């Protein structure tokens, strides 16, 4: 059975690989248990980030990761904005004296699109840190194929708001 075109398993797998890449390049970052860290913080327990570490200086690093390549369209920017909002919510759950660093992790290819002077790029610069991770050729190819498959699936999917007779014509 083939996977549904909107399936994002490829992106999720690559996001985990990007997180692993950061861990290898920052040996002083130690993963910490999110649920222990958030004891008594009801909202934080519901909003789990992609990764959480404590560095050698005691700073808590909270990361959201977004694996995609190609031109960012409005829906992609909305997803990134949601990830940024998630980071801000989590930051506000902690004591202001607790040293925190918020990072948005993206592939190198995508990073330049988030360094412009549009509002999302400005918010990322002001409130968090953009971390660009290089992708291997294999990861790059997997993302290209996943994006292509998802695009084809969206363009051919039956729209639920259409009259059933129109849906039959469109098949």
HELIX and SHEET records of a PDB file:
HELIX    1   1 UNK A    9  UNK A   25  1                                  17    
HELIX    2   2 UNK A   34  UNK A   37  1                                   4    
HELIX    3   3 UNK A   42  UNK A   46  1                                   5    
HELIX    4   4 UNK A   74  UNK A   92  1                                  19    
HELIX    5   5 UNK A  108  UNK A  111  1                                   4    
HELIX    6   6 UNK A  112  UNK A  114  5                                   3    
HELIX    7   7 UNK A  119  UNK A  127  1                                   9    
HELIX    8   8 UNK A  137  UNK A  156  1                                  20    
HELIX    9   9 UNK A  164  UNK A  170  1                                   7    
SHEET    1   A 5 UNK A  30  UNK A  31  0                                        
SHEET    2   A 5 UNK A  51  UNK A  54 -1                                        
SHEET    3   A 5 UNK A  60  UNK A  66 -1                                        
SHEET    4   A 5 UNK A 100  UNK A 107  1                                        
SHEET    5   A 5 UNK A 129  UNK A 133  1                                        
END                                                                             
